[in-house]
């Protein structure tokens, strides 16, 4: 996927996630809760999926958009580790042609998501990415957000 194809997909207004986004505990993975891959429907027919993790100890949310056969093309980290000049809440974006193979290393600070609850941050991410989410956003019971 090159930068032009990425921008076409990013700017596409008809992307949709159908179903619940639910983070669940997996044996041996605690305190991480895993979001099993969910298809992101789009009119370009790109095999795009959403993946993610939630760390219940530090209230860290990571969601990543992944094109099968290409790799990750966009990742949001809320309450994650600091990346260079970026704060704990930031977005990794496809900038260079080989970024999917390098795990999209470039981060951009996203302070607009930092003080939101995780469900609110999820909603804002979807709005900005032009994704309609038909379903609920579910963190494990007893979570901070």
N, C-alpha and C positions, 0 to 999 in steps of 0.2 A: 504494500500500500504506500503510495507516495503522498506527498503533502497535499496535492490537488485533490486526490481521492478522499483523503482524510477530511479536508475542508468541505467537500461536497456532502459527506456523511454527517459531519458535525452540524452543518447548516440545514440539513434536511428537516422539514417541519413535521413529518408524519411518523416519527419513531414512536414505538409503543412497547411498554412492558405490561404484559397481561398476567395477572396473578400476584400473589403476596410475595413480598421481599422479607424473608424470615431467616434470621441468624439462629443457628442451632448448635448445641454443644456436640462435639464429636469426641469419641473415646480417645483419651490421651492428648487432646489438643487444648485443654483448659489452661489459662483463662480465655483462650480464643474461642469464639463462636464463628462458625463458618456459614457463608451464604453459598449454597450450591448454585452452579451456573444457571442463569436464567436468560432465555433468548430475548433479544431486543429486535422486534420486528421493524423492518424498514423497506421502503419501496425500491431501494437499489439492489435488494437481494443479497446484501453482504451478511455473512454468517457472524453476526455480532452478538456477544454474550456479556452479561453483567456477572461479576464475581465479587466477593468481598469477605472481610473479616471484621469482627468486633471484639475488642479486648475489654472485658468487663471490669478489670482491675483499674485501668487508667482511663476508661471511657473513650477509647480510641476506635474510630470508624475508618475503614479503608474500603473504598469501592473502586473497581477497575473495569473498564470496558476493554474487551479482548476480541480480536478478530481471529477466528480459528484459521490456522495455517499462516498467520502473520505474526501475532503476538499482541501484547498490550498496546493500546493507542491513547488511553487517557486514564488517569487515576486521581482520585480525590482522597486526601488524608486529612482527617479532622482529629485534632489532638494527638498527632503523630510526632515523630522526631523532627527536629529542626534540620532543614536542608539549606546549607550555605546561608544566604541572607534571608531566606524564607522562614516564616514562623512555623509553629507546630501545625497550623492548618494551611494547606497549600494544594495546588493542583499540578500534576505532572502531565505534560502535553507533548504531542508528537511535533517535533521541530525539524529533525533531520531524517533523511530517508532510512537510516539504519537504527533509529530510536527504538522500534519494537524489539529488535534483537538485543538492545542494550538496556531493556527494561525501563524505557522512557525516563532518562536520568534528569532532565531539566524540570525544575520546579518553579512555580510562580506563587507568590504569597497570596492567600485568600482570607484576609482578615474579616471580610463580610460574612464568612461562615463560622467564625470562631466563637461568637457569643450566642449562637443559636442552639436550641436543643437538637439532638441528632435527627429526629424526624423532620424538624424544620429545615435543617441543613440539607437533608435528602430532597425535600420538596423544592428547595431553591436550586439545587444541582439539576434536578429534572427540568425545571422551568428554563434554566439557562442553556441546557443541552437540547432543548426542544423535544423532550421525551414526555409522553403522556403515560403516567403510571396508573393503571386500572387495577387496584388492589390495595392492600395495606402494607405498612412498613413496620416490621415487628422485631424488636430487640428482646433478648431473654428477659423473663420476669425477674424483678429485683434490680434491673439495670438503673444506672444513674439518670439516664435520659430515655 
